[in-house]
Amino acid sequence: MRKEIKFPIFLGSVCLIASAALAGVNALTAPVIAQREEDARNRGYLEALGLTSGAGYTMSELQVAEGDLATSGITGYVYFVEDASNTIFGAVYNGEVSGWESGIKFQIGIADGLFTGYINISNNETPTIGGQFITSLDAMLTGVDAGDSLAINDAINTYITANFAGVTANFAGVTRGGITSALLAAGVHFDTLEVPA
């Protein structure tokens, strides 16, 4: 009888120790992961607009997304004012949406009404299908009209047809629900940006 009681207690103790170890590792690594994402986001503000430096431009403070912009998955944005003309040069939108998995974090740059660059901050998609698609979005979207949903879908479909030939995968989970809605909302919002008085 004593042996029957000891085994469950032993297993319970092992599980408790393993859980505590995992919680400790998570507590140590979570801030490092968050800092890496923030560093990538800060580098992306220039990169998404194709700028090598911020000289000649004034970057706004991070603006928190509200309304339709926020409900589409855009979390915030910065805009760049060209110093010489005091006009909006471009904007970079931060987004977090879900595809097949949650947590697709990205930045999209827009200037002159066109997408200028897509940066994948992080995602939990499988590396072979969803992840490959997400990391290819820069090639798909650069130069596409940011406010035209048909142009966005055409660019994505054309790229998939040309570069994922023979793949019998459904990209709708990654594209149609999350990313394309956020991209279109950013494009529509960009058209409303004005230099503050």
N, C-alpha and C positions, 0 to 999 in steps of 0.2 A: 504494500500500500504506500509506503513512504517513497518508493521509487517512482510510482505513478504520479505523485505530486511534484517531485523534484524536476521532472522533465518539462512540464508546462511553465514552471517558474523560471527555469533556465532559458527556455525559448523566449519568454516574455522579457527577461533581462537583456538578452542579446538584441531583441527588436528595439528596446528602449535605448540602449547604447548606440545602436546604428542610427536611430532617428535623431538622437542628440548630435551625433557626429555630422550627419547631413545638414542639420539646421545650422551648426557652427560653420561649416564650409560655405553654405549659402549666405550667411551673414557676412563672411569675409569677402566673398566674390561679388556680391550684388553691387556694392559701391564702385568697384573697379569696372564692371560691365557698364554701369550707368555713366561713368566718366568717359569711357571709350566712345559710347554713343554720342555724348555731348560734344566731345572733341571732333568726331566725324561730322556732326551737324554744323559746328562752327567753321570747319574747313570748307564745307559744302556751300556756304553762302556765296562765296566768290566763284567756286568751281562750277556750280549749277548755271551761272550766268556766263561762263566762258571767260571770266576775268582772272588775270594773274595777280593783280593787286587792286586795292581799293582806292588808289590814287585817282583823284578827279571825281570821286563819288562820295556821297554821304549816306551811310547806312542807317536806317531807322532802328529804333529799339524793337525788340520782338513784340509783335502785335498778337494778341490772343484772338483766335478765330471765334466768331459768333454766328448765330443763326444758321442759315443753309450751309454756309461754309463749314461750320463746326459739325453739323449733322452728317455731312458727306465724308468726314474723316480727316479734314484738315485741322490741325491743332493750333497752328500759328503761322506767322509769316513776317518777313522783313522786306522792305523795299529800298531801292537805291535811287537817290536823286543825283542827277548829273550836275555837278557844281557849276559848270560854265553856262548852262541854259536854264538851270533851276526847274528841270522837268523830270518826271519819273523815267528812269532808264530801264528798270526791271524789278522783278520781285522774286523771292524764293519762298515757296510754301513748304512747311513741314507737315507730313501726314502720317497717320497710323490707321491702317485698315485691316480687315480680315480677308483672307482668301480661303484656301482649303484649311489653313491654320490661322490663328490670330497673331497679331504682332508684326505685320508688315510695316516697317518704319522707313520712310523715304523723304526725299526732298525733290521738288520740281522747280526749275527756273523758267521764268517767262519774261520775254522782252519783245517789244513791238508786236504783241499779240501772238507770238510764236513760242513754242516750247524750245528752250535753249539747252536743257540738260536734265537728266534724271539721275539721282544718286540713291542707291540702295544703302540705307543705314544698317538695317538688320531685318531678318525674316526667319520664320520657322518652317518654310516650305521645304519639300524634299529637294535635294540638290539636282536631281535628274530632270524633273519636269517643271514644277512651280518655281523652284529656285533659279533654274536656267532661264526661264521666261522672265522673271523679275530682273535678273541682272542684265537682260538684253533690252530692257525698256528704253534705255538711253538711245540706242541705235534706232529703235522703232519710232520714238517721239520727237527727236530733235528736228526742228524746222516745221513741225505740224502746227496748224492753226489751233491755238489753245481754247478757243471758244466754240469750236465746231465738233459736235459729238460724232457726226458722220465721218469727218476727217480723222478723228482719233481712232474710231473703230476700223476704218479702212486701213490706216497705217499699221495697226496691230494685226489685222487679218492678213495683210500683204506680207508682213514680216514672218508670221507663223507659217504661211504657205511656202514661202521661199526658204526658210531656215529650219523648219521642223518637219520637213517632208518625211512621210512614212511613219511619223509618230501618231499613234492612235490615242491621243490624250485629249481630254476636254479641259480647255483653259478657262472656261466660263467661271469657275470658282475663284480663280485668281483675278480675272479681269473685269467681268461684267458687274459683279456686285460691289467690289471695293475700290480698286484702283481707278477704273475709268470714271466712276462717279466723282471721286475726289479730284481727278485731273480736270474734269469738265467744270466743277465748281470753282476750282482755282482760276481757270481761264475766264470764266464769267466774272469772277470777282476782280481780276486784274483790270478789266475794262472800266471798273468803277474807281480805281485808285486815283487820287489827286494829291498834289503837294500841299501839305498843311499850310495855312496862312500864317 
